[in-house]
Amino acid sequence: MSNETPGMAACPACVALPDKAGLLPKLDPADVDMRRVEFSLPTVHCAACISAVERTLGARPDVFGARVNLTLKRVSITAADRPDIEESLMAQLEDMGYPARSLDGAVLANAAGDKAGRDMLARLGVAGFAMMNVMLLSISVWAGADGYTRDLMHWISAAIAFPAVIFASYPFYKSAWNALSHGRLNMEVPITLAIFLALGISLYETIQGGENAYFDAALSLTFFLLIGRYLDFRTRAVARSAASELAALEVQKARRVAKDGSEETVPMDALREGDILAVAPGERLPADGVVTWGDSELDPSMLTGETLPQAVGVGVKVRAGMLNISGPLKIRAEGLGEDTLLKQITRLVETAETTRNKYTSLAEKAARIYAPLVHTLALAAFLAWGFSTGDWRLAVNIAAAVLIITCPCALGLAVPAVLAAASGRLFAQGVLLKDGVALERLAEIDMVVFDKTGTLTTGKPVLTNAATIPERDTKIAAALARHSAHPLSRAIARAFESDLMVEDVSEHPGFGTSGQIDGTEVRLGRADWCGAEAGEMTTVWLKVGEQAPVAFLFEDELRPEAAATVEALKQVGMEVRLLSGDVPGAVQKMAAAAGIEDWTAQATPAEKVDALMAMAEAGHKVLMVGDGLNDAAALAAAHVSISPASAVDASRSSADMIIINDNLAEIVVSHRIAVASRRRILENFSIAAVYNMISVPLALAGIATPLHAALAMSTSSIIVSLNAMRIGRMK
């Protein structure tokens, strides 16, 4: 089990230990060979963890850069290439309190998510069941029972509370011990102190035959804190890394062609630039390269987001990850491994996620001063009462009351309770929230950037000139189209009916389909193959004998709700832009139809990321809406991101929110819910602040006992939860 249970709250107070390596002179990168080293860090879970790891590793003389990806829980290090570098780095990370794993072991860690959730839920159930039973036993004491009856109730409560608390609060005291053993403080330290002080005082009072015991206080603390942790865990549990989805597209083996023409299947790491690779229809290209033999069509949608097939022949450059649709190909490998466009997009996604993961949430900001302040107050109360009265038993009770009353149950529930209510409200609207912090980021946006194909448009080209084509030509085209798997041919076959019979049908990969109808040669396919001139629009041409070619024009269709969504966003003060990889003519036309004045065409994945970074540097908080693999890095780089459910897996994984019903109008609704959620969170913080302003002085004055503190803490937690539930009643 890792040092932190996944989904636990951040530890903004943690600070890296001093690093003596930082006192040594830095090696000159020009004098040494460098390599990339990557480890899984299962215990990192907040912005302070990122800072601690990056700053401490970066101080080493043999490290030239370190970057932590919080989503992947992974650190990527550029270091001097020497035999023991991995062992040295792992040892230092271990000393810092962040045990590192090899990436092979990290794969197993992903499967631990569900187990961690079940484990946390079991601890929550035990704490709740024990709390209710101890409260029932306490009724007799509250009703005035004394003597042996009261002592018996206290001993039974102790028998229930001790094993329950030790089991249920394990995540807190393990995290606290990990922080303390490495010279840090986090929020779990005062929580653990409060829980075990309540238990210790209660046991002492029971042994001494005292009137009051506070076993229910210890259990209440544990129960309410676990509620917050579990709610936080559930809102994060659906998040998956885009980089892992991108990795799924990478080909693991390829068929290499030898000089004698024979083929052998080899792993990717056995390939070298210049190797000739065979790619059959239905296979993905294993490398960037150039076609040396064959004609076919490639589906580029996974890389470019555009749905129309790309015809390729000898001399055409192709990219790893593209799907070969129709004919066999041979390509000369010119980009392998890290040099492929697919791997470059993966790196862009990882870099962008790292940047975004450094966002500091409202909970982290509120918690930064919590740990030192609570410890100071409790210590001050203990010393002041101890020295002034000489009654150290009373001093311990008052210090415990201060710790319990300031225990961050309300603070711990302030955000998770709102996120749980908001995620349920969003799900009812058809939106899946993957990352709770994204809701805070969504409330801050002032600009929305859309992709075109598949986002503003349906991503399904439709025939636009069907009414102008002669019926005889539509029947011939439909008869030919039935024999092709090409997406545009299938669209023609769906659009028209035909009873004509085609003889000698042949499909020509990369060109089209030909045949004979009543002794006349007919062709359906590319412009140059059918004797026509290619235009700017997407067109399939029909050639019948010596007649002039007939054009079947296709166009992507704007989503019905797209224009209204853009207008609604403008009305709430948003700037709206269009950023697409498509050609200028198509982008301009769709931008005008959607009501977007600012648009960019033919943008590569890297250019999209650069554009978003430039917007961020200009002070904008950008919402990116996209669906293609070429949008994955941009989605990760944006302040917050949304994808439709029809998006490719990598884009859905990069995005913070998924529109399940594919209705862009939910973007406006989601923004309204985000703004309301931020308001509820701030209200909850205010409730917690007012509660502490009233209760802490009472505890410091010795008026509130640990039992009173536990009741006050529970009341504040309930009020915060009820306030959060208002999100579900939004109109």
HELIX and SHEET records of a PDB file:
HELIX    1   1 LYS A   20  LEU A   23  5                                   4    
HELIX    2   2 PRO A   29  ASP A   31  5                                   3    
HELIX    3   3 ALA A   47  GLY A   58  1                                  12    
HELIX    4   4 ILE A   85  MET A   96  1                                  12    
HELIX    5   5 LEU A  103  ASN A  110  1                                   8    
HELIX    6   6 ALA A  112  TRP A  142  1                                  31    
HELIX    7   7 GLY A  147  ALA A  168  1                                  22    
HELIX    8   8 TYR A  170  SER A  181  1                                  12    
HELIX    9   9 GLU A  188  ILE A  207  1                                  20    
HELIX   10  10 PHE A  215  ARG A  236  1                                  22    
HELIX   11  11 ALA A  242  LEU A  249  1                                   8    
HELIX   12  12 MET A  268  ALA A  270  5                                   3    
HELIX   13  13 SER A  301  THR A  304  1                                   4    
HELIX   14  14 GLY A  337  ASP A  339  5                                   3    
HELIX   15  15 LEU A  341  ARG A  356  1                                  16    
HELIX   16  16 LEU A  362  ALA A  367  1                                   6    
HELIX   17  17 TYR A  370  THR A  389  1                                  20    
HELIX   18  18 TRP A  392  ILE A  405  1                                  14    
HELIX   19  19 CYS A  409  ALA A  428  1                                  20    
HELIX   20  20 GLY A  436  LEU A  442  1                                   7    
HELIX   21  21 LYS A  452  LEU A  456  3                                   5    
HELIX   22  22 ALA A  466  THR A  468  5                                   3    
HELIX   23  23 GLU A  471  ALA A  481  1                                  11    
HELIX   24  24 PRO A  487  ALA A  495  1                                   9    
HELIX   25  25 ASP A  528  CYS A  530  5                                   3    
HELIX   26  26 ALA A  562  GLN A  571  1                                  10    
HELIX   27  27 PRO A  584  ALA A  594  1                                  11    
HELIX   28  28 PRO A  605  GLU A  617  1                                  13    
HELIX   29  29 LEU A  629  ASP A  631  5                                   3    
HELIX   30  30 ALA A  632  ALA A  637  1                                   6    
HELIX   31  31 ASP A  649  SER A  654  1                                   6    
HELIX   32  32 GLU A  666  LEU A  700  1                                  35    
HELIX   33  33 PRO A  706  ALA A  724  1                                  19    
HELIX   34  34 MET A  725  ARG A  729  5                                   5    
SHEET    1   A 3 MET A  34  SER A  40  0                                        
SHEET    2   A 3 ARG A  74  ALA A  80 -1                                        
SHEET    3   A 3 VAL A  63  ASN A  69 -1                                        
SHEET    1   B 6 GLU A 263  PRO A 267  0                                        
SHEET    2   B 6 LYS A 253  VAL A 257 -1                                        
SHEET    3   B 6 ILE A 276  VAL A 279 -1                                        
SHEET    4   B 6 LEU A 329  GLY A 335 -1                                        
SHEET    5   B 6 ASP A 288  TRP A 293 -1                                        
SHEET    6   B 6 LYS A 317  VAL A 318 -1                                        
SHEET    1   C 3 GLN A 310  VAL A 312  0                                        
SHEET    2   C 3 SER A 296  ASP A 299 -1                                        
SHEET    3   C 3 LEU A 323  ASN A 324 -1                                        
SHEET    1   D 7 VAL A 431  LEU A 433  0                                        
SHEET    2   D 7 MET A 657  ILE A 659 -1                                        
SHEET    3   D 7 VAL A 640  PRO A 644  1                                        
SHEET    4   D 7 VAL A 622  VAL A 625  1                                        
SHEET    5   D 7 MET A 447  PHE A 450  1                                        
SHEET    6   D 7 GLU A 575  LEU A 579  1                                        
SHEET    7   D 7 ASP A 598  THR A 600  1                                        
SHEET    1   E 6 VAL A 462  LEU A 463  0                                        
SHEET    2   E 6 VAL A 550  GLU A 555 -1                                        
SHEET    3   E 6 THR A 538  VAL A 544 -1                                        
SHEET    4   E 6 THR A 520  GLY A 525 -1                                        
SHEET    5   E 6 GLY A 512  ILE A 517 -1                                        
SHEET    6   E 6 GLU A 503  HIS A 508 -1                                        
END                                                                             
